[in-house]
Amino acid sequence: MPTRYKLSGDLLNHWHQRIIAENSLLLNVCESLTLLSDDSGHALAGNHTIHFLLATPQPIFLKSVHPGSTNHSGEFIASQFKSIIEDEENLSGKTPRDYFACCTDHASNMLSAWKIIQEKFPWIQCYG
């Protein structure tokens, strides 16, 4: 049985590097990217999480954000989308022009985020 040190060190690093390499292969062959977002939990109870994924068309998990009840606004969500779209380092050299669409649910904060995203990146289509 591996020790806690082994699990949190070498083994975790090995699997992290393997997942990064597999994701890089997926990103290198795709022609366009769709950014997906969904939320879970209950914002007013404080256990709300927003998940971000890429469709290449195979999904790639990017991150989960725990905004709390105070940051559950369209501006906050749009800022998360923008940081992902503009972070070329994280996506193996993909540029903002490689993004084609953003897909979310139809909550009012997501609709507000759509407007902000489409003002900043007019070539990206937002839909639910």
N, C-alpha and C positions, 0 to 999 in steps of 0.2 A: 504494500500500500504506500503510495507516495506521501511524503510529509507535507505539511502546510507550506513550508518554505519552497519545496519543489513545485507544488501546485501554483503558488503565487509568483514564482520566479521563472525558471527555465521553461516549464510546461506552458504557462500562460503566454510567455513571450513567443514561443514556437508557434502556438495556434494563432496568435495575433498576426504574426508575420505571414503565415499561410493564408489567412483570410484576406489580408491586404493584397497579397499576390494574386489570389483568385479574383478579387474585385477589380484589380488593375487589368487583368485579361478581359473581363466582361466590358469594362469601360473602353478599352482600346478598340474593340470590334463594333461598338454601337455607333450609329450615325447621329442619333439625337437622344436627348434625355428628357424624361418626365419626372418631375419632383412630386412626390405624394406626401400627404400629411393627414394624420388622423389623431383624434384625442381620445383619452380614456379617463375614467374617474369622474369626479364631481368637483367643478371649480370652486363652488362656495364652501365645500367641506375641506378644501385645501389639499386634496389628494389627486390633483389633476395632472396629467402628463400629456405632452404633445409629442408624437412620434414622426420622424421624417425618414422617408425612403426614396430611393431612385428606382425607376423602372427602366431596364436596359435592353430588352423587355423583362429579363429576370430581375426580381426585386433585390436591392442592396440596402440593408439597414444602414442609416447614417448616424442618427442620434436620437435620444429622447431628452426632452426639456421639461423641467418641473417649474412652471412659471409662478405657481402659487395663485391665490385668488386676486392679487392686485395687478398682475401683469397679463391678464387674459384678454388683451385688447388686440384689435386689428393691426395697430402699429407694431406691437411686440412681435406678433406672428410674422408680419411682413419683414421685420428686421431679421428674423431667423431665416426666412426664405432667402433674403438678400445675402446674408453671410454665407449660406451654402452655395448659392449661385456664383458669387464672386470669389470663392475660395478655390482657386485653380490648383494650388498645391495638394489639397486634399483629394482631388479628383483626377489625378494623373494627367494634368495638362489640359483638361477640358475648359473651354472658355464659356462665358455667359451666352454666346451665340449658339452653343451646342444644345442649349435647353429649348425645348419646344412647348412644354405645357407644365402647368401646376394643377394638381387635382386634390381637392379637399371636400369636406362636407359643406352643407349650405347654411351653417350657423352664421349669425350676423357678423361676428368678429372675423370669420373667414372671408365673407363677402367684402368686408372692409379691407382686408389684406389683399384681396384680388385687385382692387382699384389701385392700391399703392404699388403693387408688383407690376401691373400693366402700365402705369405711368413711368416707372423706372426702366422696364424692359418691354417695350411695346410689341415685340415679336413673340412674346410668350403668351399663350392662350391659357386662361384660367377657367376651370369648370368643376362641377361637382358630380 
